[in-house]
Amino acid sequence: MVKNKRLVAAFLALLLICTLFFSFFFVAAKSNHDCVDKGCSICQEIQFCIQTIRSISTVVTATTTLVITAFFLVRFIVPIVQRMIIQTLVSLKVKLTN
């Protein structure tokens, strides 16, 4: 089951990279076309590709920010908070005998 999830995740990542790759090159190839009117299908396709690239880059930026923030919290903040915990005799499990 875990292997299937990894395979699906790898396939989706490859699909995302191909979408970005082909959208970018379509915009680059068709940017200097001869536009015939306001309802030009190539212009509409270029706008759709640009919108797709922006949407995917926004998601990637948000995910990267979340991962970096989580790493920062786990790496630096959690150890500081753990050191701030007040140590008492009970927490140190000191046996109080006469």
N, C-alpha and C positions, 0 to 999 in steps of 0.2 A: 504494500500500500504506500509506503514511504517512497519507494522507487518510482511509483506512478506519479506521485505529487511532484517529485523532482523533475521528471520527464515533462510534465505539463508546464511547470514553471520555466524550464529551459526553453520549451517551445514558445511560450508566450513572450519571453524575453527576446527570442530570435525574431518573432513576429513584430514586436515593437521596434526593434532595431531596423528591420527591413522597411517598415512603414516610414520611419524617419529618413532613412537613406533614399528611398524612392521619391518621397515628397520633396526632399531637398533638391534632388537632381532634376525632377520635373520642373520645379520653379526656376532653377538655373537654366535649363534648356529652353523653356518657353517664355522667358522674361522679355525678350525682344521680338515677339511675334507681331504681325500686322493685324491690328484690331479693326474689325469691320463695323461694329456698332456697339450700343450700350449693352446689349444682351449677348455679348461674346461668350461662348461656352468655355473657351480657353482661359479667359480672365476669371470666370467663375470658378473654374477648377484650380487656378493659381491661388485664389482667395481661400478656397477650401483647404488646400495643402498648407498654406501659411497658418491658417487657424488650427489645423491638426498639429503642426510643429509647435506652435505656442502652447497648446493644451498639454501636449506630452512634456514639454520642457517645464511647464508649471508643476506638473505632478512629480517630475524627477527632482526639481528644486525643493519642493515641500518634503518629499521623502528623504532626501539627503540632509536637509535641515533637522528633521526629526531624528534620524540616525546619529548625527553628530551631537545633538542635544542629549540623547540617551547615553551615548558613550561618555560625554562630559560628566553627566550626573553619576554614572556608575563608577567612573574612574577617579573623580576628584571629590564630589560632594558626599557620597555615601561613606567613605573612610573618615572624613572630617566629622560627620554626625556620629559615627560609631565611637570615635575618640571622645566626643563630648558627653557621652553617657556617664553619669555619676556612678562611681564604683562604691558600693557599700559592703559591709561585712557579709550581708546575706548574698549579694550578687557574687562575691568572691568565694562563697561557701566556706567561710571560716567557722570552725567548730568552737563554740564557746563553752569551755569546761572549767571547773574550779580546780 
